[in-house]
C-alpha cells in the first residue's frame, strides 16, 4: 500500500500529470561534486531508503504481506514470525538446502553466496562482501542448529520450526540486497576503513525558530480568501470585486471583518466566512496578508508581460514550482526559497533542519555541499528500520558491507548509494528514538493537512533532541484547482485549512513556542 510515499515511486503511478522529478536536481557527494545531475536521486532519502529495505526484507522473511513494512495489501501486521508464510499472498521459492553432507558448511556457504552474487548482482559482489555474507550465513546456520526442538531461538521468542539452511539463506539474501553492488551497476573497491557518518547536530543556543510553508496546490482563488470590505478613501474596491466576480463573489455581509487598518487602500478587509481562525490570528497581531504578490521578473503591463517575464505564467504547474523557488532569474538554479534560507543560516553557524511532509519539493533544496540534504517525512510518522532483524549483528554487517571506498577506483554511484544508506539509517534511529513517542496536546483534524501539521508539531517538539536551532518545513494541501463548483469547494477547503491552522497554533501555544 502507498508505495509512492513509502519508497518514492510506484509502477504506472505518479503524483501529478506533470513531471515530479526536477531535471536540474544535483545529488550530494561525489556525483554532485562532479557537477552531475540525478533527478531520480530525489527519491533517495531516509524514509524511502528505509521503506524500500524494510519492504524487501519483509518479502524474504514473511512473503508478500504487510509484516514489518511489507509491500503486501493483505494479511496481519502483528502475528509476524520469520518463515511463517501462512498469511502471505506469495513467497520467494529460491532454496539451497544443505543436503550434501560430503562437503563442509563453509564450502556450501561459499557456493550459495556465489550463486546469489550471480543472480542478484551479475557477479559484481566484491570478494570482501562475499566473505562478510558467507560468515553471516555460517553463523546463522550454527545458531539455528543450537535451537531446541520447539523452535525457541536465542532471544527467547517462540517461532515456527525452521531449517538452518533456509534461515541462513534468508539472512544472506537480505544482506546482498543491502549492498551497493545490488543497487548499482558499479564495481566496489573498499579502502578498509569504516564509512564516516556526519556528526550529530549541536544547537548553538540561539532561540529556536521555525518556518512552515503551506502551499495550496492547484492554485487557491485568493480573491475569495481576502476581500475588500470598507473602502471610503477613494475607489470602492468591494464594488469592483463584486462586479468582476459576479456569481462567485462573496456577499459583504457574509465576510468576517478584520480589524481596521490605516495604511491600506481600504480601511477594512474581510476574509472568507470559513476562516475564523485566520481572522482571530490577524486581529491578535499574529498574521499578515501579502496581497498582489506573485512571480513577476519586473513591473510590466498586459501588453508587455510576455517579453518582460522569465517565468511561464498561467500554467499552475510552472507557477507552483516558481512559488517554491522564488528565483525567476535562476541565480541559484536548482534551489528553493526555504533551502536558501537554510543555507544562509547554516553559514552563520546555526544548526538547521529541512523537511517536506509527504511530498517532494524544491522549496527545501539548498546549494550542494552547504548542508545535509533535506528530508521527506510521512505524515503518519517515522517508520523504524529492520524491526526484529534476522540476526543480532545484521545491522552491523550492513555497515561493513557499505564501508568506505577508494575514490580513484570504486564506482561513484555505488559510493553514493552506500553514503545515503548509512546516513539514512543513522537519521532514522535518531528521529525514531526522539519523535516516535512525541504526542500533541491538541487534537488535530484527521484531514491530510491536519495530519501533516501534526507531524510538523511533533518535529518541532523534538528540536532539542535533534540539536537544531531552526527548522524549515514544506507542507502541501491539494484540491485547489477549482475549475467548477468554486464556492462549494472553497467552503470545504477553507474550513479544512482553517481548522488545521487553528490546531497548529493552539499546539504551539500549549508548548510555549508560538512566540
Backbone torsions as a table, in degrees:
resi	resn	phi	psi	omega
1	UNK	NA	145.0	173.1
2	UNK	53.3	44.2	-179.4
3	UNK	-62.5	-31.1	-177.8
4	UNK	-61.8	-35.1	178.4
5	UNK	-90.5	-26.6	-176.0
6	UNK	-81.1	-38.4	179.7
7	UNK	-122.5	3.0	173.4
8	UNK	90.9	-4.5	-179.8
9	UNK	-165.0	160.4	178.5
10	UNK	-151.9	144.5	-179.1
11	UNK	-62.0	134.9	175.2
12	UNK	62.1	22.6	178.1
13	UNK	-140.7	147.0	177.8
14	UNK	-152.5	151.7	-171.9
15	UNK	-69.2	-27.9	179.0
16	UNK	-142.1	169.9	175.8
17	UNK	-78.4	-5.7	178.2
18	UNK	-103.8	165.8	179.1
19	UNK	-59.8	136.7	-179.0
20	UNK	-115.6	5.3	170.7
21	UNK	-114.9	134.3	-175.1
22	UNK	-80.5	121.9	-177.9
23	UNK	-62.6	-23.9	-177.1
24	UNK	-95.8	5.6	-174.8
25	UNK	-67.0	127.5	179.8
26	UNK	-111.3	119.5	179.0
27	UNK	-72.4	163.5	177.1
28	UNK	-79.4	-179.1	178.2
29	UNK	75.9	-157.3	-174.6
30	UNK	-62.5	-37.1	176.1
31	UNK	-60.3	-44.6	178.3
32	UNK	-67.8	-37.9	177.7
33	UNK	-61.8	-30.5	178.2
34	UNK	-87.4	15.3	179.0
35	UNK	59.7	27.9	175.3
36	UNK	-86.5	146.6	171.8
37	UNK	-103.4	154.5	-179.9
38	UNK	-151.9	80.0	-177.1
39	UNK	-53.0	-39.7	-175.9
40	UNK	-69.5	-18.3	179.1
41	UNK	-73.8	-6.2	174.6
42	UNK	-59.9	-28.8	-177.5
43	UNK	-85.7	0.0	-179.7
44	UNK	-96.9	84.7	172.0
45	UNK	-133.1	-176.8	-172.1
46	UNK	-55.2	-53.7	-176.6
47	UNK	-61.8	-39.0	-177.3
48	UNK	-75.8	-35.7	175.9
49	UNK	-63.1	-45.7	178.6
50	UNK	-65.1	-42.9	-179.9
51	UNK	-62.4	-39.2	-179.8
52	UNK	-66.7	-48.9	-178.7
53	UNK	-66.5	-41.8	177.7
54	UNK	-58.7	-42.2	-179.6
55	UNK	-65.7	-41.7	-179.7
56	UNK	-70.5	-40.0	177.6
57	UNK	-63.0	-40.4	179.1
58	UNK	-62.3	-40.4	178.9
59	UNK	-59.1	-39.8	-179.9
60	UNK	-71.8	-42.9	-173.5
61	UNK	-78.8	-42.0	-169.1
62	UNK	-121.1	-5.3	-173.0
63	UNK	85.7	-174.5	-177.6
64	UNK	-79.0	95.7	179.3
65	UNK	-154.3	-166.6	-175.0
66	UNK	-99.2	2.8	-176.1
67	UNK	-60.7	132.4	171.7
68	UNK	50.4	47.0	178.5
69	UNK	82.5	22.9	-178.5
70	UNK	-67.8	162.2	-176.9
71	UNK	-86.9	-2.1	-178.2
72	UNK	-72.5	164.2	178.8
73	UNK	-106.9	-7.1	-177.4
74	UNK	-131.7	168.0	177.9
75	UNK	98.4	158.7	-178.0
76	UNK	-73.4	161.8	176.4
77	UNK	-114.8	4.0	-175.6
78	UNK	-116.7	-28.1	-178.9
79	UNK	-98.8	69.0	-172.1
80	UNK	-114.0	111.2	177.3
81	UNK	-123.3	132.5	-179.2
82	UNK	-59.5	136.0	-179.0
83	UNK	78.8	0.7	173.4
84	UNK	-96.9	104.0	-175.8
85	UNK	-102.4	18.2	-172.6
86	UNK	-66.4	-28.0	-179.3
87	UNK	-101.2	5.9	-177.0
88	UNK	-87.3	146.9	174.7
89	UNK	-75.5	-26.2	-179.8
90	UNK	-160.2	166.2	177.9
91	UNK	-150.2	158.1	178.3
92	UNK	-70.2	136.8	-175.3
93	UNK	-101.8	-7.2	-177.7
94	UNK	-65.5	124.8	179.3
95	UNK	-138.5	146.8	173.8
96	UNK	-140.3	74.8	-176.9
97	UNK	-66.8	152.4	178.4
98	UNK	-91.2	85.0	-175.7
99	UNK	-105.0	-28.4	-177.6
100	UNK	-85.4	91.3	-174.8
101	UNK	-76.2	1.8	177.9
102	UNK	-76.7	-12.6	175.5
103	UNK	-111.7	160.1	-178.3
104	UNK	-77.6	161.6	175.8
105	UNK	-62.2	-31.9	178.7
106	UNK	-64.2	-43.9	179.3
107	UNK	-68.3	-38.2	177.4
108	UNK	-62.7	-45.6	179.5
109	UNK	-60.6	-40.6	179.4
110	UNK	-61.4	-41.1	179.2
111	UNK	-65.7	-41.0	-179.2
112	UNK	-65.1	-46.7	-177.3
113	UNK	-67.3	-36.5	176.9
114	UNK	-61.9	-41.3	180.0
115	UNK	-68.8	-41.1	176.7
116	UNK	-61.2	-39.0	177.6
117	UNK	-61.4	-41.8	-179.9
118	UNK	-65.9	-44.9	-175.2
119	UNK	-73.1	-43.0	-170.4
120	UNK	-98.0	-20.1	-178.9
121	UNK	-131.3	13.2	-177.2
122	UNK	54.6	32.9	177.2
123	UNK	81.3	7.7	-176.7
124	UNK	-79.9	-14.5	-175.1
125	UNK	-56.1	124.1	-175.2
126	UNK	-66.1	157.1	178.2
127	UNK	-58.3	-40.5	179.9
128	UNK	-62.4	-44.2	-179.5
129	UNK	-71.3	-34.3	174.7
130	UNK	-59.7	-44.5	-178.5
131	UNK	-65.5	-39.0	178.1
132	UNK	-61.9	-44.1	-178.9
133	UNK	-71.9	-35.9	177.4
134	UNK	-62.8	-41.8	177.2
135	UNK	-61.6	-40.1	178.3
136	UNK	-65.0	-38.8	178.6
137	UNK	-60.2	-49.1	-176.3
138	UNK	-65.2	-42.9	179.8
139	UNK	-61.8	-41.2	179.8
140	UNK	-67.7	-39.3	179.4
141	UNK	-60.3	-45.8	-179.2
142	UNK	-66.7	-39.1	178.9
143	UNK	-59.0	-46.2	-178.0
144	UNK	-69.3	-35.1	176.9
145	UNK	-60.7	-30.2	-177.7
146	UNK	-86.3	-0.8	176.6
147	UNK	-74.3	152.3	177.6
148	UNK	-77.3	177.0	-172.1
149	UNK	-70.1	-15.3	177.6
150	UNK	-80.6	-10.7	-178.3
151	UNK	86.4	31.2	179.7
152	UNK	-92.8	121.0	-175.8
153	UNK	-91.8	-174.3	-173.4
154	UNK	-64.6	-21.8	-178.9
155	UNK	-84.5	-6.4	-179.7
156	UNK	82.9	13.7	179.6
157	UNK	-94.2	134.3	178.2
158	UNK	-81.5	124.9	179.2
159	UNK	-126.9	172.8	172.4
160	UNK	-67.7	155.4	178.5
161	UNK	-69.1	128.2	-175.2
162	UNK	-127.5	154.5	-179.7
163	UNK	-83.2	134.7	-178.7
164	UNK	-57.4	-41.7	-179.9
165	UNK	-65.4	-38.1	179.3
166	UNK	-68.8	-39.9	178.0
167	UNK	-63.9	-42.9	179.0
168	UNK	-65.5	-36.6	178.0
169	UNK	-65.1	-43.0	-179.4
170	UNK	-61.7	-43.7	177.7
171	UNK	-61.1	-43.9	-178.6
172	UNK	-64.3	-40.4	177.8
173	UNK	-60.6	-43.4	180.0
174	UNK	-63.6	-40.8	-179.8
175	UNK	-66.5	-39.5	176.4
176	UNK	-61.2	-39.5	-179.4
177	UNK	-68.0	-13.0	179.0
178	UNK	-97.9	2.6	-176.3
179	UNK	-88.4	154.1	175.7
180	UNK	-67.2	-25.8	178.9
181	UNK	-66.7	-31.1	177.7
182	UNK	-73.8	-38.9	-172.3
183	UNK	-88.6	-13.0	177.7
184	UNK	-135.1	171.4	177.6
185	UNK	-103.0	27.2	-177.8
186	UNK	-93.2	158.8	167.3
187	UNK	-89.2	134.8	-176.8
188	UNK	-108.4	128.4	174.9
189	UNK	-127.5	108.1	-177.1
190	UNK	-86.5	155.1	-177.1
191	UNK	-99.3	5.0	176.8
192	UNK	89.2	-2.1	-179.3
193	UNK	-106.1	148.3	173.8
194	UNK	-67.1	152.8	-179.2
195	UNK	-76.1	128.3	176.8
196	UNK	-73.2	143.8	178.9
197	UNK	-113.2	152.3	178.8
198	UNK	-58.0	142.0	177.3
199	UNK	-65.2	146.4	178.5
200	UNK	-63.9	137.5	-177.8
201	UNK	-62.0	147.6	175.2
202	UNK	-127.4	122.9	179.0
203	UNK	-68.2	148.1	-178.0
204	UNK	-85.5	-12.0	-175.9
205	UNK	98.6	-4.1	176.2
206	UNK	-65.3	138.8	178.4
207	UNK	-53.0	134.3	-173.4
208	UNK	-67.9	141.3	174.4
209	UNK	-136.6	152.0	176.1
210	UNK	-141.7	144.8	172.0
211	UNK	-115.5	125.1	176.8
212	UNK	-115.9	108.2	-178.0
213	UNK	-96.6	110.8	179.7
214	UNK	-103.5	118.7	179.0
215	UNK	-103.1	129.2	171.9
216	UNK	-86.8	94.6	-171.4
217	UNK	-73.6	140.4	-177.8
218	UNK	108.2	-29.0	176.9
219	UNK	111.8	91.5	179.3
220	UNK	-67.8	135.0	175.4
221	UNK	-77.1	84.9	-170.8
222	UNK	-70.0	-15.6	179.7
223	UNK	-68.9	-15.4	173.0
224	UNK	-103.6	3.3	173.2
225	UNK	-89.3	-54.5	178.9
226	UNK	-117.2	121.2	-170.1
227	UNK	-129.2	136.0	172.9
228	UNK	-58.2	139.3	-179.2
229	UNK	-118.3	-60.5	-178.5
230	UNK	-124.6	115.6	-176.5
231	UNK	-132.5	96.0	-177.2
232	UNK	-108.7	0.2	-175.9
233	UNK	-83.4	-18.8	-175.8
234	UNK	-172.4	-121.2	-179.7
235	UNK	-63.6	136.0	175.7
236	UNK	-80.0	94.6	-175.1
237	UNK	-69.6	-26.9	176.3
238	UNK	-66.8	-37.4	178.4
239	UNK	-63.4	-41.9	176.8
240	UNK	-61.7	-45.7	179.6
241	UNK	-57.0	-48.0	-177.7
242	UNK	-65.4	-38.6	-180.0
243	UNK	-66.9	-44.0	-176.5
244	UNK	-71.7	-40.1	-171.9
245	UNK	-89.6	-17.1	174.2
246	UNK	50.6	-114.6	-170.8
247	UNK	-69.9	-18.2	-178.7
248	UNK	-104.2	13.4	173.3
249	UNK	-79.4	148.5	177.5
250	UNK	-95.1	131.3	-179.6
251	UNK	-59.9	142.2	-176.8
252	UNK	-58.5	-37.6	-176.7
253	UNK	-71.4	-12.4	178.5
254	UNK	-92.3	-17.3	-177.5
255	UNK	-67.9	145.4	172.6
256	UNK	-86.4	114.7	-173.6
257	UNK	-74.8	130.6	175.1
258	UNK	-86.3	161.8	174.8
259	UNK	-57.2	148.1	-178.7
260	UNK	-64.5	149.4	176.5
261	UNK	-124.8	155.8	-174.7
262	UNK	-112.6	-7.0	-172.7
263	UNK	-116.2	25.1	-178.6
264	UNK	-125.5	169.7	-178.9
265	UNK	-67.7	-24.7	174.3
266	UNK	-118.5	144.1	179.3
267	UNK	-80.1	-15.8	178.9
268	UNK	-145.9	137.5	174.7
269	UNK	-120.0	164.0	176.4
270	UNK	-129.9	160.8	176.3
271	UNK	-119.1	165.2	179.6
272	UNK	-52.3	142.0	-176.5
273	UNK	-59.6	-16.8	178.9
274	UNK	-96.8	15.4	-179.4
275	UNK	-115.2	49.5	-178.3
276	UNK	-64.3	-37.0	-179.9
277	UNK	-67.9	-39.9	177.7
278	UNK	-64.3	-39.3	177.2
279	UNK	-59.4	-45.6	-178.8
280	UNK	-62.8	-39.4	178.9
281	UNK	-65.0	-41.8	178.6
282	UNK	-63.0	-47.7	-178.1
283	UNK	-64.2	-27.6	178.7
284	UNK	-85.9	-1.1	-179.0
285	UNK	80.8	17.7	-178.2
286	UNK	-102.7	3.6	-175.4
287	UNK	-146.7	140.8	175.1
288	UNK	-124.4	149.6	171.1
289	UNK	-109.0	132.3	171.1
290	UNK	-107.0	101.2	-177.5
291	UNK	-91.0	158.0	177.9
292	UNK	55.3	41.5	179.8
293	UNK	-110.4	128.1	-178.4
294	UNK	-154.9	-170.9	-171.6
295	UNK	-102.8	55.0	174.7
296	UNK	-88.5	140.1	178.5
297	UNK	-70.9	-36.8	177.0
298	UNK	-159.2	172.0	177.5
299	UNK	-62.6	140.2	-176.3
300	UNK	-152.2	-175.3	179.8
301	UNK	-128.0	171.7	178.2
302	UNK	-62.5	-28.8	-178.8
303	UNK	-79.3	-28.7	-171.2
304	UNK	-113.9	1.0	-170.8
305	UNK	-61.6	-30.6	-174.3
306	UNK	-65.5	-43.0	-179.3
307	UNK	-84.2	-17.1	-178.0
308	UNK	-90.1	-11.8	-169.7
309	UNK	-115.1	127.7	177.7
310	UNK	-76.0	-35.4	-175.4
311	UNK	-74.8	155.8	174.9
312	UNK	-86.5	100.7	-177.6
313	UNK	-80.5	159.5	173.9
314	UNK	69.8	14.2	172.4
315	UNK	-123.7	114.2	-167.8
316	UNK	-67.5	-26.3	176.9
317	UNK	-67.0	-42.2	177.6
318	UNK	-67.1	-40.3	-177.0
319	UNK	-70.7	-35.1	175.9
320	UNK	-63.6	-42.4	178.7
321	UNK	-67.2	-39.0	178.5
322	UNK	-62.9	-38.2	179.5
323	UNK	-67.2	-27.5	178.2
324	UNK	-82.5	-26.5	179.8
325	UNK	-85.0	-50.4	-170.5
326	UNK	52.0	51.5	-179.1
327	UNK	-150.5	64.5	-172.8
328	UNK	-63.1	-27.0	-179.8
329	UNK	-93.4	4.3	175.3
330	UNK	57.6	42.9	176.1
331	UNK	-66.1	-33.0	175.4
332	UNK	-128.4	66.4	-173.0
333	UNK	-58.8	140.5	179.1
334	UNK	85.6	9.6	178.8
335	UNK	-121.7	164.1	177.9
336	UNK	-118.7	168.9	-174.7
337	UNK	-63.0	-42.8	179.6
338	UNK	-70.3	-37.0	178.3
339	UNK	-62.8	-40.4	179.7
340	UNK	-71.0	-34.7	173.8
341	UNK	-61.0	-43.9	178.8
342	UNK	-61.9	-42.6	178.3
343	UNK	-58.9	-44.8	-177.8
344	UNK	-63.0	-41.5	179.1
345	UNK	-69.3	-37.3	178.5
346	UNK	-62.5	-40.2	179.1
347	UNK	-65.3	-19.9	176.6
348	UNK	-88.7	5.8	176.6
349	UNK	90.5	12.0	-179.8
350	UNK	-93.1	153.4	176.3
351	UNK	-96.4	115.6	-171.8
352	UNK	-129.6	128.1	175.5
353	UNK	-94.9	156.4	178.6
354	UNK	-138.4	124.3	-174.3
355	UNK	-139.6	139.9	169.7
356	UNK	-116.0	135.1	-176.8
357	UNK	-96.1	112.3	174.9
358	UNK	77.1	-28.1	-170.2
359	UNK	-120.5	144.9	165.6
360	UNK	-65.1	136.7	177.1
361	UNK	-148.6	129.7	175.2
362	UNK	-69.6	-16.2	-177.1
363	UNK	-55.4	-36.7	-173.9
364	UNK	-95.1	4.5	-177.2
365	UNK	-89.9	128.4	178.6
366	UNK	-107.9	-167.6	178.7
367	UNK	-70.2	143.4	-179.7
368	UNK	-62.8	130.3	175.1
369	UNK	90.8	-9.9	-178.3
370	UNK	-77.1	-42.0	-179.7
371	UNK	-149.4	-178.6	-179.3
372	UNK	-70.2	155.3	-179.3
373	UNK	-61.6	152.1	174.1
374	UNK	-70.0	171.4	-173.0
375	UNK	-136.2	141.5	173.3
376	UNK	-97.3	125.2	177.9
377	UNK	-112.5	146.2	175.0
378	UNK	-80.9	142.2	177.7
379	UNK	-67.6	-16.6	-179.9
380	UNK	-83.1	-5.8	175.3
381	UNK	120.1	-172.2	-177.5
382	UNK	-93.6	122.1	177.7
383	UNK	-82.8	122.2	-179.8
384	UNK	-70.5	152.4	-178.7
385	UNK	-92.5	132.2	166.1
386	UNK	52.5	55.7	175.8
387	UNK	-65.1	135.3	-179.5
388	UNK	54.6	63.5	-177.9
389	UNK	-62.4	160.3	-177.2
390	UNK	-71.4	-14.8	172.0
391	UNK	-149.4	154.9	-176.4
392	UNK	-63.2	-31.0	-177.3
393	UNK	-106.1	22.9	-177.6
394	UNK	-61.9	-45.3	-178.8
395	UNK	-65.8	-36.6	176.7
396	UNK	-62.7	-39.3	178.3
397	UNK	-62.6	-37.3	178.9
398	UNK	-64.9	-37.4	176.8
399	UNK	-63.7	-40.0	179.2
400	UNK	-68.0	-39.1	179.9
401	UNK	-63.9	-23.7	-177.9
402	UNK	-114.2	37.2	179.5
403	UNK	-65.1	173.3	-177.1
404	UNK	-63.5	148.3	-174.5
405	UNK	-117.9	165.8	176.7
406	UNK	-80.0	117.5	-174.4
407	UNK	-62.1	-31.7	-173.7
408	UNK	-84.0	-14.8	-173.6
409	UNK	-136.0	-10.0	-179.0
410	UNK	-95.5	149.3	-175.4
411	UNK	-61.8	136.3	-175.4
412	UNK	-69.3	-33.7	-178.8
413	UNK	-76.1	-34.7	174.0
414	UNK	-63.6	-41.5	177.3
415	UNK	-60.8	-42.1	179.7
416	UNK	-62.4	-45.9	-179.4
417	UNK	-60.7	-48.7	-177.2
418	UNK	-61.3	-40.7	178.6
419	UNK	-62.7	-48.2	-179.2
420	UNK	-63.7	-40.6	-178.8
421	UNK	-60.5	-53.7	-175.2
422	UNK	-69.5	-35.2	174.2
423	UNK	-64.1	-38.3	179.6
424	UNK	-64.9	-43.1	179.6
425	UNK	-64.8	-38.5	177.3
426	UNK	-65.5	-44.4	178.1
427	UNK	-64.2	-40.1	-178.5
428	UNK	-61.3	-44.3	179.6
429	UNK	-63.5	-43.5	-179.9
430	UNK	-61.2	-48.5	-176.3
431	UNK	-71.0	-41.8	-179.2
432	UNK	-64.3	-41.9	-179.3
433	UNK	-64.0	-30.1	-171.6
434	UNK	-110.4	-12.0	-176.8
435	UNK	-114.8	-31.2	-172.5
436	UNK	-57.2	-34.7	-177.3
437	UNK	-93.2	1.6	178.5
438	UNK	-72.0	145.2	177.8
439	UNK	-137.1	162.9	178.7
440	UNK	-101.1	147.7	176.5
441	UNK	-82.0	-23.9	179.6
442	UNK	-101.8	141.5	175.7
443	UNK	-80.3	116.9	-179.4
444	UNK	-86.7	152.4	173.4
445	UNK	-58.0	152.2	179.9
446	UNK	-86.0	7.7	175.7
447	UNK	-69.7	166.3	179.7
448	UNK	-59.6	-45.7	-178.6
449	UNK	-67.8	-34.3	176.8
450	UNK	-63.8	-44.3	-180.0
451	UNK	-68.0	-35.4	178.2
452	UNK	-66.1	-43.8	179.8
453	UNK	-69.9	-29.7	174.5
454	UNK	-64.3	-39.6	177.7
455	UNK	-65.6	-39.8	176.1
456	UNK	-60.0	-42.8	-179.8
457	UNK	-61.2	-40.3	179.0
458	UNK	-67.4	-38.5	177.6
459	UNK	-64.4	-41.9	177.8
460	UNK	-62.3	-38.5	179.9
461	UNK	-65.1	-21.7	-178.9
462	UNK	-96.5	14.0	-172.0
463	UNK	-59.4	-40.1	-178.0
464	UNK	-68.5	-43.4	178.8
465	UNK	-64.2	-33.1	-179.8
466	UNK	-83.1	-11.1	178.1
467	UNK	69.7	45.9	-177.6
468	UNK	-116.4	144.7	172.6
469	UNK	-88.5	-26.6	-176.3
470	UNK	-159.2	160.0	175.5
471	UNK	-139.6	150.6	169.3
472	UNK	-120.9	136.6	-177.4
473	UNK	-127.7	139.9	171.8
474	UNK	-116.2	128.8	-179.2
475	UNK	-132.3	131.7	179.4
476	UNK	-113.7	141.6	173.2
477	UNK	-121.9	119.4	-176.1
478	UNK	-90.0	176.2	174.6
479	UNK	100.7	4.0	-171.6
480	UNK	-91.4	4.3	178.1
481	UNK	-83.0	73.6	-169.4
482	UNK	-88.1	85.7	177.8
483	UNK	-76.5	-23.9	-179.1
484	UNK	-146.8	171.4	-179.1
485	UNK	46.3	48.4	-172.2
486	UNK	-59.3	-50.8	-174.1
487	UNK	-66.5	-44.7	-177.9
488	UNK	-67.7	-38.0	179.0
489	UNK	-70.7	-36.2	176.5
490	UNK	-64.1	-40.4	178.9
491	UNK	-57.6	-46.3	-179.2
492	UNK	-66.1	-48.0	-175.3
493	UNK	-68.6	-43.9	178.9
494	UNK	-64.2	-37.5	178.8
495	UNK	-63.5	-43.0	-179.9
496	UNK	-64.5	-45.1	-180.0
497	UNK	-66.3	-43.6	-176.4
498	UNK	-63.3	-43.2	179.4
499	UNK	-63.4	-37.5	-179.7
500	UNK	-71.4	-41.3	177.4
501	UNK	-62.5	-40.1	179.6
502	UNK	-63.7	-44.5	179.7
503	UNK	-61.6	-41.4	-179.7
504	UNK	-64.9	-45.8	179.5
505	UNK	-62.7	-42.9	179.4
506	UNK	-63.8	-37.5	178.5
507	UNK	-65.5	-43.6	179.1
508	UNK	-63.3	-38.0	177.9
509	UNK	-67.8	-40.1	179.5
510	UNK	-64.1	-31.4	179.8
511	UNK	-92.9	5.6	177.1
512	UNK	60.7	38.4	177.4
513	UNK	-131.3	18.7	179.6
514	UNK	-70.6	-44.7	-178.2
515	UNK	-97.4	NA	NA
